[in-house]
Amino acid sequence: MTARPDVLVVGAGPAGLALALQAHAHGARVRIVERRPETFRPSRALVVHPRTLEVLRPLGVVDALLARADRAPRAQLHLGSRVVDVRLADLAIPDTAYPHLSLLRQADVEAVLGAALAERDVIVEHGIELLGLRDSADGPVVTLRSAAGVTETVCRFVAGCDGAGSTVRSATGIGWRGAPYREEIVLADVELAADLTPDVVHVVAGGHGLLFVFAIGERATWRLLATRPARAETADPRVPVTELQRLLDEAGLDGSITELAWSSRVRVAHRLADRYRRGAVFLAGDAAHTHSPAAAQGMNTGIQDAANLGWKLAYAADSIRPEALLDSYGHERRPVARQVLALTHLVFWAEAATNPVAVFLRGRLAPGAAGLLPTVLRRRRLIAEAVRVLSGLRVGYPRSALSVTGTPPPRGGPRAGDRLPDAAVSCEGRRTRLHELTARPGVHILLHRDAAPPRVGGPRLHVHRLTNMPGRGLLAVRPDGYVGLCTGEADDAGLSGWLARIGAGGG
C-alpha cells in the first residue's frame, strides 16, 4: 500500500482541483487522481461567476484566472429580425470585488488550478482509474489502476469529484435521482466564413432552440453550442458538419462552416445524489448534482461545493465534534443544489424545450418583446440582482450547526450563516476592504473597535480589528467566507468553543 493521504480526490475537473487546493491550503495531505490520460478536454463550462472568484481568492489563483478571462463580455441577441446588444460589465454589485461575469473556458480554469497545485507540490496523477473502495478500521481502502498495475491505498477521506457517471458514487451505493432531458447539447469548434464580430457572443433564440456562436474555440476559432431534440444513442458522439450547418441555417445566421475541428453531442440530465456523504466518502460537483448548462451553474456550483468541503476535511481531525462538522457539508450544500436544479430546469425548458408553449415563447413572444429588452437591461439593479442569484451571492447557511449567534446578538451587520460582504473598512490605521483582509486561508476574527482582544491563537487564526466599526463584538469568518460566529460582546469562551467545534483550535 502507498503512503496514506488525508484526502484522496478522485477527478481533476474544476471541483476536484479546487477541493484539493482548499484542503491542502488548510493543512491536509492531498492526493488527486484522474482517469483521463491527457490534461486537455474541450470546455463545456465557459462562465465564472463573482461568488466563485470570491471563494477562490484566498487560494491565490484569481489574478491568473482573470488574466485569461473576458471581464466585459458583450452579446448580441438575435430575436427574429431584431438584434439586441447586451453588455455585462460593471454590474451594480457594490459588495464584491468582482462585479462582473467572467467569460472563461473550463480548460483555462483547470490549467490555473492545476498549476497552483503543482506549485504546492501536489501533482495531478493522470491515467489512474478508481476500480473500487471498501471500508477498513484505518479508513477507506481505494483500489486504483494505472499503467503500472493495480494498487491499493488507505486514506482518511475520499472525495468523489468524478462527474455525473461517478465511480465513487456508484461504489458507495448512494442513490442518483432524476431523469435525462428530451433535448441534447451540440458542441463544436469550427472555422466560419461569416460576417460575425469576433469579440461578441452571438445568441439566436428561435423555435428550434438556442444557438451560441462565439470566438472562444479551443481547436478552431469559433465555438458553436446549440440545443436540439435528443437523437438516438450512438457509440460515436461526433456531429457531422452537415448537421452543424443545418443548425446555423435554421437559426438564420448567414455563415458557412469551412472547417470542423471537433464536435460532440452531449446528453444532459437533471439529477441529484440522495446524500453527499457516506462515512468517510463525500461527493462534490457533478458527482453530487448534474443539470443542463443553462445559466452557467455547473462549474460554479461545483467549485463552491469544493470551497465548503475542503477545509472541513482538513480540520476534522482537530474538531471536538467531527461528525457534525462533516455532516454540515451536505446539510449546507445539498439544498443549494436543489435550488440550482430548479433554476436550470426552468431556464433550459425556456431555451431548448420543443413543446408548443416553449416554441411559441421563443419563436413568437420573445421577438415581439425584443423592443423592451434595452429598457430592461438599463435597470442595472435588476440585472445585478439576477446575477446575485445566479452567482450564489445570496446563498447562506443560517440553519447550519456551524452558524452560532452569541449573547448579546450584534445589533447590525451580517448574521451567522451569511456570506461576508465586501466593504470598505479601517484596520490598523489603513483603509482597506474586508475581502482583502480575508484573502488568505484560515479563519478570520473581525473585532469591533472596542472589543477585548481574544486570548486564543494559532496558525489557522487571523485577527483583525475594524476601527471604523463601533462596539465590543466580533465576527468569526469561516475559510469559505461565511460568518460562523457573531456576537455583540466578544467572549473568549464562546469563541474558543466555536473554534474547537470547527477544528481551528481554541479549545
Residue pairs with C-beta under 8 A, 6 or more apart in sequence:
1 151
1 152
1 153
1 154
2 151
2 152
2 153
3 153
4 29
4 138
4 139
4 153
4 154
4 155
4 156
5 28
5 29
5 30
5 31
5 153
5 155
5 156
6 23
6 28
6 29
6 30
6 155
6 156
6 157
6 313
6 314
6 317
7 19
7 20
7 23
7 28
7 29
7 30
7 31
7 155
7 156
7 157
7 158
7 159
7 310
7 313
7 314
8 31
8 32
8 33
8 140
8 142
8 153
8 155
8 157
8 158
8 159
9 16
9 19
9 20
9 23
9 30
9 31
9 32
9 33
9 159
9 161
10 16
10 32
10 33
10 130
10 142
10 158
10 159
10 160
10 161
10 162
10 167
10 168
11 34
11 35
11 160
11 161
11 162
11 163
11 166
11 285
11 287
12 32
12 33
12 34
12 36
12 110
12 114
12 124
12 126
12 161
13 106
13 110
13 161
13 163
13 285
13 286
13 299
13 302
14 45
14 106
14 109
14 110
14 113
14 285
14 299
14 302
14 303
14 306
15 161
15 284
15 285
15 286
15 287
15 299
15 302
15 303
15 305
15 306
16 32
16 34
16 159
16 161
16 162
16 284
16 285
16 306
17 32
17 110
17 113
17 114
17 117
17 124
18 56
18 59
18 113
18 302
18 303
18 306
18 307
18 310
19 159
19 161
19 284
19 305
19 306
19 309
19 310
20 30
20 32
20 117
20 122
20 310
21 59
21 61
21 113
21 116
21 117
21 120
21 310
22 59
22 306
22 307
22 309
22 310
22 311
22 314
22 441
22 479
22 480
23 30
23 159
23 310
23 311
23 313
23 314
24 30
24 117
24 120
24 122
24 314
25 58
25 59
25 310
25 311
25 314
25 441
26 310
26 311
26 314
26 315
26 441
26 442
26 460
26 479
27 314
27 315
27 460
28 310
28 313
28 314
30 122
31 122
31 125
31 153
31 155
32 117
32 122
32 124
32 125
33 124
33 125
33 128
33 130
33 144
34 124
34 125
34 126
34 127
34 128
35 127
35 128
35 129
35 130
35 162
36 126
36 127
37 126
37 127
38 126
39 110
39 111
39 114
39 124
39 126
40 107
40 218
41 107
42 107
42 187
42 189
42 218
42 219
42 262
42 264
43 105
43 106
43 107
43 108
43 218
44 106
44 187
44 266
44 293
44 298
45 105
45 106
45 109
45 293
45 296
45 298
45 299
45 300
46 103
46 104
46 105
46 106
46 216
46 223
46 296
47 101
47 102
47 103
47 104
47 296
47 300
48 65
48 69
48 101
48 102
48 104
48 109
48 299
48 300
49 101
49 102
49 296
49 300
49 387
49 390
49 391
49 392
50 93
50 96
50 98
50 99
50 100
50 101
50 387
50 391
50 393
51 96
51 300
51 304
51 391
51 392
51 393
51 395
51 419
52 299
52 300
52 303
52 304
52 391
52 392
53 62
53 65
53 66
53 97
53 98
53 102
54 96
54 97
54 98
54 422
54 435
54 481
55 303
55 304
55 307
55 480
55 481
56 62
56 65
56 303
56 307
57 97
57 435
57 439
58 438
58 439
58 440
58 441
58 479
58 481
59 116
59 441
60 116
61 112
61 113
61 116
62 98
64 112
64 115
64 116
65 102
65 104
65 108
65 109
65 112
66 102
68 104
68 105
68 108
68 112
69 102
69 103
69 104
69 108
70 102
70 103
70 104
70 199
71 89
71 100
71 102
72 87
72 88
72 89
72 90
72 100
73 87
73 88
73 89
73 101
73 102
73 103
73 201
74 85
74 86
74 87
74 88
74 199
74 200
74 201
75 85
75 86
75 88
75 200
75 201
75 202
75 203
76 83
76 84
76 85
76 86
76 197
76 200
76 201
76 202
76 203
77 83
77 84
77 86
77 203
77 205
77 370
77 373
78 202
78 203
78 204
78 205
78 251
78 252
78 253
79 205
79 366
79 367
79 370
79 373
80 206
80 366
80 367
80 368
80 370
81 367
82 367
82 370
82 371
84 370
84 373
84 374
84 377
86 373
86 377
88 100
88 101
89 100
90 99
90 100
91 99
91 100
91 101
91 380
91 383
91 384
91 387
92 99
92 380
92 381
92 383
92 384
93 99
93 384
93 387
93 388
93 393
95 421
95 422
95 423
96 393
96 421
96 422
96 435
97 422
97 433
97 435
97 436
99 384
101 387
103 201
103 216
105 216
105 218
106 299
107 218
109 299
114 124
117 123
117 124
118 124
125 146
127 146
127 147
128 144
128 145
128 146
129 144
129 145
129 146
129 167
130 142
130 143
130 144
130 162
130 167
130 168
130 171
131 143
131 144
131 145
131 150
131 167
132 142
132 143
132 171
133 140
133 141
133 142
133 143
133 158
133 168
133 171
133 172
133 281
134 140
134 141
135 141
135 279
135 280
136 154
138 154
139 154
139 155
139 156
139 157
139 280
140 154
140 155
140 157
140 158
140 279
140 280
140 281
141 152
141 153
141 154
142 152
142 153
142 154
142 155
142 158
143 150
143 151
143 152
144 150
144 151
144 152
144 153
156 280
156 313
156 317
157 280
157 281
157 282
157 313
157 316
158 168
158 280
158 281
158 282
159 282
159 283
159 284
159 309
159 313
160 166
160 167
160 168
160 169
160 172
160 281
160 282
160 283
160 284
160 287
161 283
161 284
161 285
161 286
161 287
161 302
161 306
162 168
162 287
163 285
163 286
163 287
163 290
164 269
164 271
164 286
164 287
164 290
166 283
166 286
166 287
168 281
168 283
168 287
169 176
169 273
169 283
169 287
169 288
171 281
172 278
172 279
172 281
173 278
174 273
174 274
174 275
174 278
174 283
175 273
175 274
175 275
176 271
176 272
176 273
176 274
177 271
177 272
177 274
178 269
178 270
178 271
178 272
178 290
178 341
179 269
179 270
179 271
180 230
180 267
180 268
180 269
181 230
181 267
181 268
181 269
181 270
181 292
181 348
181 352
182 229
182 230
182 353
182 354
183 209
183 227
183 228
183 229
183 230
183 268
183 348
183 352
183 353
183 354
184 227
184 228
184 229
184 230
184 231
184 265
184 266
184 267
184 268
185 225
185 226
185 227
185 265
185 266
185 268
185 292
185 293
186 224
186 225
186 226
186 227
186 228
186 239
186 243
186 244
186 247
186 263
186 264
186 265
186 266
187 223
187 224
187 225
187 263
187 264
187 265
187 266
188 223
188 224
188 239
188 244
188 260
188 261
188 262
188 263
188 264
189 217
189 218
189 219
189 220
189 221
189 222
189 223
189 224
189 260
189 261
189 262
189 263
190 217
190 220
190 221
190 222
190 224
190 244
190 257
190 258
190 259
190 260
190 261
191 220
191 221
191 222
191 257
191 258
191 259
191 261
192 213
192 221
192 222
192 255
192 256
192 257
192 258
193 255
193 256
193 258
194 253
194 254
194 255
194 256
195 254
195 255
196 202
196 213
196 222
196 253
196 255
198 215
198 221
199 215
200 214
201 212
201 213
201 214
202 212
202 213
202 214
202 253
203 210
203 211
203 212
204 210
204 211
204 213
204 251
204 252
204 253
205 351
205 362
205 366
206 250
206 251
206 252
206 362
206 363
207 359
207 362
207 363
208 228
208 247
208 250
208 251
209 226
209 227
209 228
209 351
209 352
209 354
209 362
210 226
210 227
210 351
210 352
210 362
211 224
211 225
211 226
211 227
211 247
211 248
211 251
211 253
212 223
212 224
212 225
212 226
213 222
213 223
213 224
213 225
213 248
213 253
213 255
214 222
214 223
215 221
215 222
215 223
216 223
217 223
217 261
218 262
219 261
219 262
220 259
220 260
220 261
220 262
224 244
224 247
224 248
225 293
226 247
226 251
227 348
227 351
227 352
228 247
228 352
229 354
230 267
231 265
233 267
237 264
237 265
237 266
238 263
238 264
238 265
239 263
239 264
239 265
241 257
241 260
241 263
244 257
244 260
244 263
245 256
245 257
248 255
248 257
268 290
268 291
268 292
268 293
268 348
269 290
269 291
270 290
270 291
270 292
270 341
270 344
270 345
271 289
271 290
271 291
272 288
272 289
272 334
272 337
272 338
272 341
273 283
273 287
273 288
273 289
273 334
275 330
275 334
276 282
276 283
276 284
276 288
276 329
276 330
276 333
276 334
277 283
277 326
277 327
277 329
277 330
282 309
282 313
282 326
282 329
284 302
284 305
284 306
284 309
285 298
285 301
285 302
285 303
285 305
285 306
286 298
286 302
288 305
288 333
288 334
288 337
289 301
289 337
289 340
289 341
290 298
291 297
291 298
291 340
291 341
291 344
291 345
291 348
292 344
292 345
292 347
292 348
292 352
293 344
294 344
294 347
294 348
294 351
294 352
295 343
295 344
295 347
295 390
296 390
297 340
297 343
297 344
297 390
300 391
300 392
301 336
301 337
301 340
301 392
304 333
304 336
304 392
304 395
305 333
307 479
307 480
307 481
308 329
308 332
308 333
308 480
309 329
309 333
311 441
311 478
311 479
311 480
312 325
312 326
312 328
312 329
312 502
313 326
315 325
315 460
315 502
315 503
315 504
316 322
316 325
316 326
316 503
317 503
318 503
318 504
318 505
319 325
319 500
319 501
319 502
319 503
320 500
320 501
320 503
320 507
321 501
322 503
324 401
324 501
325 402
325 501
325 502
325 503
327 401
328 397
328 400
328 401
328 402
331 399
331 400
331 401
332 397
332 400
336 392
336 395
343 389
343 390
349 358
350 358
350 361
350 362
351 362
352 358
353 359
376 382
377 383
387 393
388 394
393 419
395 419
396 417
396 418
396 419
396 482
397 403
397 417
397 482
398 415
398 416
398 417
398 418
399 417
400 417
402 478
402 484
402 501
402 502
403 416
403 417
403 482
403 483
403 484
404 416
404 484
404 485
404 486
404 494
404 498
405 415
405 416
405 485
405 486
405 487
406 473
406 485
406 486
406 487
406 488
406 489
406 491
406 494
407 487
407 488
407 489
408 487
408 488
408 489
409 486
409 487
409 488
410 471
410 473
410 475
410 486
410 487
410 488
411 471
411 488
413 469
413 475
413 486
414 420
414 421
414 475
414 483
414 486
415 483
415 486
416 483
416 484
416 485
416 486
417 482
417 483
418 482
418 483
419 481
419 482
419 483
420 434
420 435
420 438
420 475
420 477
420 481
420 482
420 483
421 434
422 433
422 434
422 435
423 433
423 434
424 431
424 432
424 433
425 431
425 432
425 433
425 434
425 437
425 466
425 468
425 469
426 432
426 466
426 467
426 468
427 437
427 464
427 465
427 466
427 467
428 464
428 465
428 467
429 467
434 446
435 481
437 444
437 446
437 462
437 464
438 444
438 462
438 477
438 481
440 462
441 479
442 459
442 460
442 461
442 462
442 479
442 504
443 460
443 461
443 462
443 476
443 477
443 478
443 479
443 484
443 499
443 502
443 504
444 461
444 462
444 463
444 464
444 476
444 477
445 454
445 461
445 462
445 463
445 464
445 474
445 475
445 476
445 477
445 495
446 464
446 466
446 469
446 474
446 475
446 476
446 477
447 453
447 454
447 463
447 464
447 465
447 466
447 474
447 490
448 466
448 469
448 470
448 471
448 472
448 473
448 474
448 490
449 465
449 466
449 467
449 468
449 469
449 470
449 471
450 470
450 471
450 472
451 465
451 471
451 472
451 473
451 474
451 490
452 472
452 490
452 492
453 463
453 465
454 463
454 474
454 490
454 492
454 495
455 492
456 492
456 495
456 496
456 499
456 505
456 506
457 463
457 505
458 504
458 505
458 506
460 504
460 505
461 499
461 504
461 505
461 506
471 488
472 488
472 489
472 490
473 486
473 487
473 488
473 489
473 490
474 485
474 486
474 487
474 490
474 495
475 483
475 485
475 486
476 483
476 484
476 485
476 486
476 495
476 498
476 499
477 483
477 484
478 484
478 502
484 498
484 502
485 494
485 495
485 498
487 494
495 506
496 506
496 507
497 506
497 507
498 506
499 505
499 506
499 507
500 506
500 507
501 507
